[in-house]
Amino acid sequence: MDDIQFSSANVRIRTYESRLLTKNTFDRMMAAEEAEDSYSILQETTYGDFIEDEDEVRDFEQVLIAEKKRTFDLVYNITPVKSIVDLMALQYDYQNLKVLVKQEYTQEDFSEFLVPMGSLPLSVLKELVNVRRSNQVDPIMNRCIEEVFQYIEDYDEIQAVDIIFDNYYWDHMVNLSQSENNENIERLVQRNIDVFNISTTLRSYLMGQRKGFINAVLQKGGTLDTNEMVEGISASLENFMDYMEQTSYQNLVSDSYDEITQNKKLTNLDLNKDNFLMRRLKEEKTVPFGPQAILGYLYAKEVEIKNLRMILVGKINKIPEETLQERVRESYV
């Protein structure tokens, strides 16, 4: 991959970055007396393009989705390499496939859970589920659907298909990153897999899952030794933490021990992992050439929307401002 080809796109990305919401905007929304007041502040931003005067704050989700779709459309239009954006959009393909498969199995209408983003048109995914194969998708996705429906045929239930989808999603991500022949891209995907595996291991521990289940849900392709992770957590939480202290992720999990043992929760870890990934991307966003700026901007938008969802849900449910402040993720700007 020639990093120079991203120079023009990166100039545009800097403009888009200037429109990202700042900490000040989040603080104003959290300090607002009522949820409607927070929504009015949001209306002052780029999200206001999708808010009508008569809209109610409880309709915020459609606004967030519309802004996210616009973001992907804008970046797809300027990127010189479509597959770079696909790396971030692929999650929505697999999310939509999960919905479509469950919809077919139950014969219920789950269309409200479909999202208008992804690397492929929704029509292609619908055809894939209906026909079980498509020449318009990556072979990995064809194999995924084949295995999903084979599982459904064998067991007549869909409880475990999420694991199958997740395994193929990460395989697809690794394959896509390796095809770019770019160390920065491969390192980013490896980092995401590592963080996913850390979170999944600890979540499985809290759920009391056995070694076989943890082995099935951890993903290959990261830098951490999944066998060490499984053996460690299967022995004890202390053993797992000892292994993590030998890695570059020790600060990510350093405060999780007390949270798990005392509160049986992973609230801080969920917050810390998003901030950890954000900091790594912020370190790379100033690189003048290459795809890092595009990927950083897309991740920043994902986190921005996650913050907005958390704040608006919190204001609707009258969660104290101090609690919301503890949960908000770091911003990119």
C-alpha positions as CSV (number, residue, x, y, z in Angstrom):
1,M,0.0,0.0,0.0
2,D,1.3,3.4,-1.0
3,D,0.8,5.7,2.0
4,I,1.2,8.9,-0.1
5,Q,-2.1,8.2,-1.8
6,F,-3.9,9.1,1.4
7,S,-2.5,12.7,1.6
8,S,-5.5,14.4,-0.1
9,A,-8.0,12.3,1.9
10,N,-6.2,13.1,5.2
11,V,-6.6,16.9,4.5
12,R,-10.3,16.4,4.3
13,I,-10.3,14.2,7.4
14,R,-8.7,17.1,9.3
15,T,-11.8,19.2,8.4
16,Y,-14.1,16.5,9.5
17,E,-12.2,16.2,12.8
18,S,-12.9,19.9,13.5
19,R,-16.6,19.0,13.6
20,L,-16.3,16.3,16.3
21,L,-17.9,17.2,19.6
22,T,-15.6,18.5,22.3
23,K,-15.5,17.7,26.0
24,N,-17.2,21.1,26.6
25,T,-20.3,20.0,24.6
26,F,-20.5,16.7,26.5
27,D,-20.1,18.7,29.8
28,R,-23.0,21.0,28.8
29,M,-25.2,18.1,28.0
30,M,-24.5,16.4,31.2
31,A,-25.0,19.6,33.3
32,A,-28.4,20.3,31.6
33,E,-31.4,20.2,34.0
34,E,-33.6,18.0,31.7
35,A,-33.1,15.5,28.9
36,E,-34.9,17.9,26.5
37,D,-32.3,20.6,27.4
38,S,-29.5,18.1,26.5
39,Y,-31.2,17.4,23.2
40,S,-31.4,21.1,22.4
41,I,-27.6,21.3,22.9
42,L,-27.1,18.4,20.5
43,Q,-29.4,20.2,18.0
44,E,-26.8,23.0,17.8
45,T,-24.2,20.5,16.4
46,T,-23.9,18.7,13.1
47,Y,-26.4,16.2,14.5
48,G,-29.0,19.0,14.3
49,D,-29.3,18.3,10.6
50,F,-31.3,15.2,11.5
51,I,-33.4,16.8,14.3
52,E,-36.8,18.4,13.7
53,D,-38.3,20.9,16.1
54,E,-41.1,18.6,16.9
55,D,-38.8,15.6,17.5
56,E,-38.7,14.1,21.1
57,V,-35.6,13.3,22.9
58,R,-36.5,9.6,23.1
59,D,-36.2,9.5,19.3
60,F,-32.5,10.2,19.6
61,E,-31.3,6.8,18.3
62,Q,-32.4,7.5,14.7
63,V,-30.5,10.7,14.8
64,L,-27.3,8.9,15.9
65,I,-27.7,6.3,13.2
66,A,-28.3,8.9,10.6
67,E,-25.1,10.8,11.6
68,K,-23.1,7.6,11.6
69,K,-24.3,6.7,8.2
70,R,-23.4,10.1,6.9
71,T,-19.9,9.7,8.4
72,F,-19.3,6.4,6.6
73,D,-20.7,7.8,3.3
74,L,-18.4,10.8,3.5
75,V,-15.3,8.8,4.2
76,Y,-16.1,6.2,1.6
77,N,-16.3,9.0,-0.9
78,I,-12.8,10.4,-0.2
79,T,-10.8,7.3,0.6
80,P,-8.4,6.1,-2.1
81,V,-8.7,2.5,-0.7
82,K,-12.2,1.3,0.0
83,S,-11.0,-1.6,2.0
84,I,-9.6,0.7,4.7
85,V,-13.1,1.9,5.5
86,D,-14.4,-1.7,5.2
87,L,-12.2,-2.5,8.2
88,M,-14.5,-0.3,10.3
89,A,-17.7,-1.0,8.5
90,L,-17.4,-4.8,8.5
91,Q,-18.9,-5.0,12.0
92,Y,-22.2,-3.8,10.7
93,D,-22.3,-6.4,7.9
94,Y,-22.0,-9.1,10.5
95,Q,-24.5,-7.4,12.8
96,N,-27.0,-7.2,10.0
97,L,-26.4,-10.9,9.1
98,K,-27.1,-11.9,12.7
99,V,-30.5,-10.0,12.5
100,L,-31.4,-11.4,9.1
101,V,-30.6,-15.0,10.2
102,K,-32.6,-14.7,13.4
103,Q,-35.4,-13.1,11.5
104,E,-35.6,-16.0,9.1
105,Y,-35.4,-18.6,11.8
106,T,-38.1,-17.1,14.0
107,Q,-40.2,-15.7,11.1
108,E,-40.5,-12.5,13.1
109,D,-39.9,-9.0,11.9
110,F,-36.6,-7.7,13.3
111,S,-36.0,-5.1,10.6
112,E,-35.9,-2.3,13.2
113,F,-32.6,-3.8,14.3
114,L,-31.0,-3.5,10.9
115,V,-28.5,-0.6,10.4
116,P,-27.9,1.3,7.1
117,M,-24.1,1.0,7.4
118,G,-21.7,-1.7,6.3
119,S,-19.2,-2.6,3.5
120,L,-22.0,-4.2,1.5
121,P,-25.5,-3.2,0.5
122,L,-28.2,-4.6,2.7
123,S,-29.8,-6.2,-0.4
124,V,-26.6,-8.3,-0.9
125,L,-26.8,-9.5,2.7
126,K,-30.5,-10.4,2.4
127,E,-29.8,-12.4,-0.8
128,L,-26.9,-14.2,0.9
129,V,-29.2,-15.3,3.8
130,N,-32.0,-16.3,1.4
131,V,-29.8,-18.2,-1.1
132,R,-27.0,-19.2,1.4
133,R,-24.3,-18.2,-1.0
134,S,-23.3,-15.1,-3.0
135,N,-20.5,-14.2,-5.5
136,Q,-20.7,-10.6,-4.3
137,V,-19.3,-11.3,-0.8
138,D,-15.9,-12.5,0.5
139,P,-15.6,-16.3,0.6
140,I,-15.2,-16.0,4.4
141,M,-18.7,-14.6,4.7
142,N,-20.0,-17.5,2.5
143,R,-18.4,-20.0,4.8
144,C,-19.8,-18.2,7.8
145,I,-23.4,-18.4,6.5
146,E,-22.9,-22.1,5.6
147,E,-21.7,-23.0,9.1
148,V,-24.5,-20.9,10.7
149,F,-27.2,-22.7,8.8
150,Q,-25.6,-26.1,9.3
151,Y,-25.6,-25.4,13.0
152,I,-29.3,-24.4,12.9
153,E,-30.2,-27.5,10.9
154,D,-28.3,-29.8,13.3
155,Y,-29.6,-28.3,16.6
156,D,-32.7,-26.4,15.6
157,E,-31.8,-23.4,17.7
158,I,-29.9,-20.2,17.3
159,Q,-28.4,-19.5,20.7
160,A,-24.8,-20.2,19.7
161,V,-24.8,-18.6,16.2
162,D,-23.5,-15.3,17.7
163,I,-20.2,-17.1,18.5
164,I,-20.0,-18.4,14.9
165,F,-20.6,-15.0,13.5
166,D,-18.0,-13.4,15.9
167,N,-15.4,-15.9,15.0
168,Y,-15.8,-15.3,11.3
169,Y,-16.0,-11.6,11.8
170,W,-12.6,-11.5,13.4
171,D,-11.2,-13.9,10.8
172,H,-12.5,-11.6,8.1
173,M,-10.9,-8.6,9.8
174,V,-7.5,-10.3,10.1
175,N,-7.6,-11.4,6.5
176,L,-8.6,-7.9,5.3
177,S,-5.8,-6.3,7.4
178,Q,-3.2,-8.7,6.1
179,S,-4.2,-8.1,2.5
180,E,-3.4,-4.4,2.8
181,N,0.3,-5.2,3.4
182,N,0.6,-2.4,5.9
183,E,2.1,-2.8,9.4
184,N,0.1,-0.1,10.9
185,I,-3.2,-1.7,9.9
186,E,-2.1,-5.1,11.1
187,R,-1.0,-3.7,14.4
188,L,-4.4,-1.9,14.9
189,V,-6.4,-5.1,14.2
190,Q,-4.1,-7.1,16.5
191,R,-4.6,-4.5,19.3
192,N,-8.4,-4.7,18.9
193,I,-8.3,-8.5,19.1
194,D,-6.1,-8.3,22.2
195,V,-8.6,-5.9,23.9
196,F,-11.5,-8.1,22.8
197,N,-9.9,-11.2,24.2
198,I,-9.1,-9.5,27.6
199,S,-12.6,-8.3,28.0
200,T,-14.1,-11.6,26.9
201,T,-11.9,-13.6,29.2
202,L,-12.9,-11.5,32.2
203,R,-16.5,-11.4,31.3
204,S,-16.5,-15.2,30.9
205,Y,-14.9,-15.5,34.3
206,L,-17.7,-13.5,35.9
207,M,-20.3,-15.6,34.1
208,G,-18.7,-18.8,35.5
209,Q,-17.9,-20.2,32.0
210,R,-15.8,-23.3,31.6
211,K,-12.5,-23.6,29.8
212,G,-14.1,-25.0,26.7
213,F,-16.4,-22.1,26.2
214,I,-13.6,-19.5,26.7
215,N,-11.4,-21.4,24.2
216,A,-14.3,-21.2,21.7
217,V,-14.9,-17.4,22.0
218,L,-11.3,-16.1,22.2
219,Q,-9.9,-14.9,18.8
220,K,-6.7,-15.8,17.1
221,G,-4.6,-13.1,15.4
222,G,-3.7,-10.9,18.4
223,T,-0.4,-10.6,20.1
224,L,-1.5,-12.2,23.4
225,D,-1.2,-15.9,23.9
226,T,-4.7,-17.2,24.2
227,N,-3.6,-20.5,25.7
228,E,-1.9,-18.6,28.5
229,M,-5.1,-16.5,29.0
230,V,-7.3,-19.5,29.2
231,E,-5.0,-21.5,31.5
232,G,-4.5,-18.5,33.7
233,I,-8.2,-17.6,34.2
234,S,-9.1,-21.3,34.5
235,A,-6.6,-21.5,37.5
236,S,-7.6,-18.3,39.1
237,L,-8.2,-14.6,38.5
238,E,-4.8,-13.9,40.2
239,N,-3.0,-16.1,37.7
240,F,-4.7,-14.3,34.8
241,M,-3.7,-10.9,36.3
242,D,-0.1,-12.2,36.7
243,Y,0.1,-13.0,33.1
244,M,-1.4,-9.6,32.1
245,E,1.3,-7.8,34.1
246,Q,3.9,-9.2,31.8
247,T,2.2,-7.6,28.7
248,S,1.7,-4.1,27.4
249,Y,-1.9,-4.2,28.6
250,Q,-1.1,-4.3,32.3
251,N,-2.4,-0.7,32.8
252,L,-5.6,-1.6,31.1
253,V,-6.5,-4.3,33.6
254,S,-4.7,-3.0,36.7
255,D,-7.8,-1.7,38.4
256,S,-10.1,-4.6,37.2
257,Y,-9.1,-7.0,40.0
258,D,-10.8,-5.0,42.8
259,E,-13.8,-4.2,40.6
260,I,-14.3,-7.9,39.7
261,T,-13.8,-9.3,43.2
262,Q,-15.8,-6.6,45.1
263,N,-18.5,-5.6,42.6
264,K,-18.6,-8.5,40.1
265,K,-18.7,-5.9,37.3
266,L,-16.5,-4.8,34.4
267,T,-17.8,-1.2,34.2
268,N,-14.3,0.3,34.6
269,L,-12.7,-2.1,32.1
270,D,-15.3,-1.3,29.5
271,L,-14.5,2.4,29.9
272,N,-10.7,1.8,30.1
273,K,-10.6,-0.3,27.0
274,D,-12.3,2.4,24.9
275,N,-9.9,5.0,26.3
276,F,-6.9,2.8,25.7
277,L,-7.8,2.3,22.0
278,M,-8.5,6.0,21.7
279,R,-5.2,7.0,23.1
280,R,-3.3,4.7,20.7
281,L,-5.2,6.2,17.7
282,K,-4.6,9.8,18.9
283,E,-0.9,9.0,19.0
284,E,-1.0,8.1,15.3
285,K,-3.4,10.7,14.0
286,T,-0.7,13.3,13.3
287,V,1.0,11.0,10.7
288,P,0.7,13.0,7.5
289,F,0.5,10.0,5.2
290,G,-1.2,6.6,5.5
291,P,-4.6,5.4,6.5
292,Q,-4.3,6.1,10.3
293,A,-6.1,9.4,10.1
294,I,-9.1,7.8,8.4
295,L,-9.3,4.9,10.9
296,G,-8.8,7.3,13.9
297,Y,-11.6,9.6,12.7
298,L,-14.0,6.7,12.2
299,Y,-13.3,5.3,15.7
300,A,-13.6,8.8,17.2
301,K,-17.1,9.0,15.7
302,E,-18.0,5.6,17.1
303,V,-16.9,6.7,20.6
304,E,-18.6,10.1,20.2
305,I,-21.9,8.4,19.4
306,K,-21.4,6.0,22.3
307,N,-21.0,9.0,24.6
308,L,-24.1,10.7,23.3
309,R,-26.2,7.5,23.7
310,M,-24.9,7.1,27.3
311,I,-25.6,10.8,28.1
312,L,-29.1,10.9,26.6
313,V,-30.2,7.6,28.1
314,G,-28.8,8.9,31.4
315,K,-30.6,12.2,31.2
316,I,-33.9,10.5,30.3
317,N,-33.5,8.2,33.3
318,K,-32.3,11.1,35.6
319,I,-28.9,9.6,36.3
320,P,-26.9,12.1,38.4
321,E,-24.4,14.2,36.5
322,E,-21.5,12.9,38.6
323,T,-22.3,9.4,37.5
324,L,-22.4,10.3,33.9
325,Q,-19.1,12.1,34.2
326,E,-17.5,8.9,35.4
327,R,-18.8,7.0,32.4
328,V,-18.0,9.3,29.5
329,R,-15.2,8.2,27.2
330,E,-12.3,10.4,26.2
331,S,-12.8,12.5,23.1
332,Y,-10.6,12.6,20.1
333,V,-10.2,16.4,20.0
